[in-house]
C-alpha cells in the first residue's frame, strides 16, 4: 500500500513539517498523474530510461508542469537525485531532458491538453478501461468530472469519540461539517502526535464512511455482527453509538488485520468488541446458531468510490476484479442474512461506484 510505504519512510525522517508536506505532495501527485507524466516523458526521450531514473524524471516533470516550483529548483534537485541514484552520466541525462521540457513547456502542455478529446484517460490519468467504463455509463462530461475529483488531494476528517469527549479536540485545528460528529482538519501538522489523538478523543474518518453505521442504527445493549471489520473505523463507531454497552463481534479474514481493530479499540476506550478471525463466507463454522440484532456487511469491493483518497489504487485494480468481487459480496450477504434476527437490521455497503 502506498500510504504505508510513505508512512514508514517519513516515520524515520528528520524532515520539517513543511518538507514533509512537500514530500507528500510529490508522492501522491506523481501517483495520481502517472499516465500524464508518462505521456510527457515519452515525448522527451527516445529510449525509456531505467525505472529509478524514469521516476526521478517524473518527479521533475510533476514540479515543472503541475506545481509552481521555480524551474531551476526542480531541475537542480532532480539532477542531484539522479546523481545520487545513478551517477554523473545519468545526472547529465536528467539535466538535458528537464531543460528541454522547460524550453518546450507550452508545446508539451498543448499536446497533453489535446488528449482531453482524443485519449481522455491520458489527460485525466486513469486506466483506459476504467475511463471507457465510466464514460459509457455516466457520459463523457460526468466521467471527466469524476476523474478531476479523483485527482484532487482529499481533505482529512476526524470523528469525535463521544466515549472520551463531547467536543472537538482543543489541540486540533478543524472546522465543522454537515455530520455533527465529523470535523474537517484544516491543519494536519503533527495530528497523530497530539495529546487528543493519543488519548483516543478522535478517529480519522471520512463522513461518508459513517453513513452505513448511521443506517444500521445500533442501540445500547444490542448484539452486533460486523462481518468485514478491519481496520475498525466502523466497528468503533458502532460501539460509540451503543455507548459501549452491548456486544460486538468484529470478524475479518486474518488475525493480522484484526490486530488493527484491537489497537483502535484500546486507544478509543471501546471494551465491548470481541474479534473473530474467520472468512465471512464460513462464519457458520464459528457462530453456529447465533443471531444478532444488527449485522453490517461493509463488503470488500473495487473501491472505485475512494480513488481520490487511495492514490495508487487506480493502477492496481483490474476490470475482471469487479465481477469476482460482486460474486464474493453476494456470498457474504447470504452468509450475513443467516445471522440476522427476524426483525433485525442487515446493512450492505461498499465504497464502489460499479453496478
C-alpha positions in Angstrom: 0.0 0.0 0.0 1.3 3.4 -1.0 0.2 5.0 2.3 2.1 2.5 4.4 5.3 2.9 2.3 5.2 6.7 2.8 4.3 6.4 6.5 7.3 4.1 7.0 9.6 6.5 5.1 8.5 9.6 6.9 8.4 7.9 10.3 12.2 7.6 10.3 13.0 11.0 8.7 14.0 14.3 10.3 12.2 16.5 7.8 10.5 19.6 8.9 6.7 19.7 8.7 7.0 21.9 5.6 9.3 19.5 3.9 7.1 16.5 4.9 4.1 18.2 3.3 6.1 18.8 0.1 7.2 15.1 0.0 3.6 14.0 0.4 2.5 16.4 -2.4 5.2 14.9 -4.8 4.5 11.3 -3.8 0.7 11.4 -4.2 0.7 13.9 -7.1 3.1 11.6 -9.2 1.0 8.6 -8.3 -2.3 10.2 -9.4 -0.9 11.8 -12.6 1.3 8.8 -13.6 -0.3 8.4 -17.0 0.0 12.1 -17.9 3.6 12.1 -16.7 4.4 9.0 -18.8 2.9 10.8 -21.8 5.2 13.8 -21.3 8.3 11.7 -20.7 7.7 9.7 -23.9 7.8 12.9 -25.9 11.2 13.9 -24.3 13.2 10.7 -24.6 13.9 8.3 -27.5 14.5 5.3 -25.2 12.9 4.7 -21.8 15.5 5.2 -19.0 15.8 2.6 -16.3 12.9 2.7 -13.8 14.7 4.7 -11.0 15.7 7.4 -13.4 12.3 7.5 -15.0 10.9 8.1 -11.5 13.3 10.9 -11.0 12.3 12.5 -14.3 8.6 12.2 -13.4 9.2 14.0 -10.1 10.9 16.8 -12.0 8.1 16.9 -14.7 5.4 17.0 -12.0 7.1 20.1 -10.5 7.6 21.7 -13.9 4.1 21.1 -15.2 1.8 20.8 -12.2 3.4 22.7 -9.3 4.5 26.3 -9.0 8.1 25.3 -8.4 10.8 27.5 -10.0 12.3 25.6 -12.9 15.9 25.9 -11.8 15.0 24.4 -8.4 13.1 21.5 -9.9 15.9 20.8 -12.4 18.7 21.1 -9.9 17.1 18.9 -7.2 16.2 16.2 -9.8 19.8 16.2 -11.2 21.2 15.8 -7.7 18.8 12.9 -7.0 19.8 11.3 -10.3 23.4 11.7 -9.4 22.8 10.0 -6.0 20.7 7.2 -7.5 22.7 6.6 -10.7 25.9 8.6 -11.4 27.2 11.5 -13.4 26.1 10.3 -16.8 22.5 9.8 -15.7 22.6 13.1 -13.9 23.6 14.8 -17.2 20.8 12.9 -19.0 18.2 14.1 -16.4 19.5 17.7 -16.7 19.2 17.6 -20.5 15.7 16.1 -20.5 14.3 18.6 -17.9 15.9 21.6 -19.5 14.3 20.6 -22.8 11.0 20.2 -21.0 11.4 23.7 -19.7 12.1 25.1 -23.2 9.2 23.2 -24.8 6.9 23.7 -21.9 4.0 25.3 -23.8 4.1 22.9 -26.8 4.2 19.9 -24.5 1.3 21.2 -22.4 -0.7 21.8 -25.6 -0.1 18.2 -26.6 -1.2 16.9 -23.2 -4.3 19.2 -23.4 -5.2 17.7 -26.8 -5.5 14.2 -25.3 -8.5 15.6 -23.4 -10.6 14.9 -26.6 -8.6 12.1 -28.3 -7.5 10.0 -25.3 -9.1 11.5 -22.2 -7.8 8.7 -20.0 -4.3 10.1 -20.5 -5.3 13.7 -19.8 -7.2 12.6 -16.6 -4.6 9.9 -15.8 -7.0 7.0 -15.2 -6.7 3.5 -16.7 -8.2 3.3 -20.2 -10.6 0.5 -19.3 -12.0 2.5 -16.3 -12.4 5.7 -18.3 -14.3 3.9 -21.0 -16.5 2.1 -18.4 -17.4 5.3 -16.7 -17.9 7.3 -20.0 -20.2 4.6 -21.3 -22.3 4.5 -18.1 -22.1 8.1 -16.9 -21.5 10.1 -20.1 -18.3 11.9 -21.1 -18.9 15.0 -19.0 -19.7 13.2 -15.8 -16.8 10.8 -16.2 -14.4 13.7 -16.7 -15.8 15.5 -13.6 -15.3 12.3 -11.6 -11.7 11.9 -12.8 -10.9 15.5 -12.0 -12.4 15.0 -8.5 -10.2 11.9 -8.0 -7.1 13.9 -8.9 -7.6 16.5 -6.2 -5.9 16.0 -2.8 -8.5 14.7 -0.3 -9.5 16.6 2.8 -8.8 15.0 6.2 -11.6 14.5 8.6 -11.9 13.3 12.2 -14.8 11.7 14.1 -15.2 12.9 17.7 -15.1 9.9 20.0 -18.0 10.6 22.4 -16.8 7.8 24.7 -13.9 10.1 25.6 -15.1 13.7 24.9 -18.2 15.6 23.8 -16.4 18.3 21.8 -13.8 18.8 19.1 -10.3 18.3 20.4 -8.9 21.6 21.5 -5.4 20.8 20.2 -6.6 20.2 16.6 -7.4 22.9 14.1 -10.7 21.9 12.3 -14.0 23.2 11.0 -17.5 21.6 11.3 -19.1 19.5 8.6 -22.7 18.5 7.9 -22.2 15.5 10.2 -22.4 16.5 13.8 -19.5 14.3 14.9 -17.2 15.0 11.9 -14.8 17.9 11.6 -12.6 18.8 8.6 -9.0 19.2 9.7 -7.6 22.5 8.5 -4.0 21.9 9.7 -2.8 18.3 9.9 0.7 19.1 11.1 1.5 16.8 14.0 -2.0 15.4 14.1 -1.1 11.9 15.2 1.2 13.3 17.9 -1.4 15.4 19.6 -2.5 14.6 23.1 -6.1 14.2 22.0 -5.2 11.6 19.4 -3.0 9.6 21.8 -5.9 9.9 24.4 -8.3 8.4 21.9 -10.6 11.5 21.6 -10.9 11.1 17.8 -10.6 8.7 14.9 -9.5 9.9 11.4 -12.5 9.0 9.3 -14.5 10.4 6.3 -18.0 11.5 7.0 -19.2 9.3 4.1 -18.0 6.1 5.9 -20.2 6.9 8.8 -23.4 6.6 6.8 -23.5 2.8 6.8 -23.4 2.8 10.7 -25.9 5.6 10.9 -28.3 3.5 8.8 -27.5 0.4 10.9 -28.6 2.5 13.9 -27.1 0.3 16.6 -28.6 0.7 20.1 -27.1 0.3 23.6 -27.5 -3.3 24.6 -27.7 -4.7 21.1 -25.8 -7.7 19.8 -24.0 -6.6 16.6 -22.0 -8.6 14.0 -19.5 -6.6 11.9 -18.7 -9.0 9.1 -15.6 -7.3 7.5 -14.4 -5.2 10.4 -10.7 -4.3 9.8 -9.2 -1.7 10.5 -12.0 -0.9 12.9 -13.3 2.6 12.0 -16.9 1.5 11.6 -16.6 -1.1 14.4 -15.6 1.6 16.9 -18.3 4.0 15.7 -20.8 1.2 16.2 -19.6 0.9 19.8 -19.7 4.7 20.2 -23.4 4.7 19.0 -24.1 1.9 21.5 -22.5 3.9 24.3 -20.1 1.0 24.8 -23.0 -1.2 26.1 -23.9 -4.5 24.5 -21.8 -6.9 22.4 -20.0 -6.6 19.0 -18.4 -9.4 17.1 -15.8 -7.9 14.8 -15.0 -10.6 12.1 -12.3 -10.5 9.4 -10.2 -12.9 7.5 -6.9 -12.8 9.4 -5.5 -12.0 12.9 -3.1 -9.5 11.4 -6.0 -7.4 10.1 -7.9 -7.8 13.3 -4.8 -6.6 15.3 -5.7 -3.1 13.9 -9.2 -3.4 15.2 -7.9 -4.3 18.7 -5.4 -1.5 18.6 -8.0 1.1 17.7 -10.5 -0.2 20.3 -7.9 0.1 23.0 -7.0 3.7 22.1 -10.6 4.8 21.8 -11.7 3.1 25.0 -14.0 0.5 23.4 -14.4 -2.6 25.5 -17.4 -4.4 24.0 -15.7 -5.8 20.9 -14.6 -9.4 20.5 -12.6 -10.2 17.4 -13.0 -13.3 15.3 -10.6 -14.4 12.6 -12.8 -16.2 10.1 -13.7 -15.9 6.4 -17.1 -14.1 6.1 -18.5 -16.9 3.9 -17.6 -19.5 6.5 -19.0 -17.9 9.7 -21.4 -20.7 10.3 -18.4 -22.8 11.4 -17.7 -20.3 14.2 -21.0 -18.8 15.1 -23.4 -21.7 14.9 -27.0 -20.8 15.9 -26.2 -17.3 16.9 -28.3 -14.3 15.8 -27.7 -10.6 16.0 -29.9 -7.5 16.3 -27.8 -5.7 13.7 -25.4 -7.0 11.1 -23.1 -4.9 8.9 -21.6 -6.2 5.7 -19.1 -3.5 4.6 -18.0 -5.7 1.8 -14.6 -5.9 0.0 -15.0 -4.1 -3.3 -13.2 -2.4 -6.2 -13.1 0.8 -4.1 -13.8 2.9 -7.2 -15.6 5.4 -5.0 -12.4 6.2 -3.0 -9.8 6.6 -5.7 -9.3 10.2 -4.6 -8.1 9.1 -1.2 -6.2 5.9 -2.3 -4.0 7.3 -5.0 -2.3 4.1 -6.0 -5.5 2.0 -6.3 -6.4 3.1 -9.8 -3.2 1.4 -11.1 -3.8 -1.8 -9.2 -7.5 -2.7 -9.8 -8.4 -4.7 -12.9 -11.8 -4.9 -14.6 -12.1 -8.6 -14.0 -12.0 -8.0 -10.3 -15.4 -6.3 -10.4 -17.1 -9.5 -11.4 -15.2 -11.6 -8.9 -15.9 -9.2 -6.0 -19.6 -8.9 -6.9 -19.8 -12.7 -6.6 -18.0 -12.6 -3.3 -20.3 -9.8 -2.0 -23.4 -11.9 -2.8 -21.9 -14.8 -0.8 -21.1 -12.6 2.1 -24.6 -11.1 2.1 -26.1 -14.6 2.0 -23.9 -15.6 5.0 -24.8 -12.4 6.9 -28.6 -13.0 6.4 -28.4 -16.2 8.4 -27.1 -14.4 11.5 -29.7 -11.6 11.4 -32.6 -11.9 13.9 -36.1 -11.9 12.5 -37.0 -8.2 12.6 -33.3 -7.2 12.9 -31.4 -4.9 10.5 -28.9 -6.0 7.9 -26.9 -3.3 6.2 -24.9 -4.0 3.0 -22.4 -1.2 1.9 -19.5 -0.8 -0.4 -17.3 2.1 -1.5 -17.6 1.1 -5.1 -19.4 3.1 -7.9 -19.9 0.0 -10.0 -23.3 -1.7 -10.6 
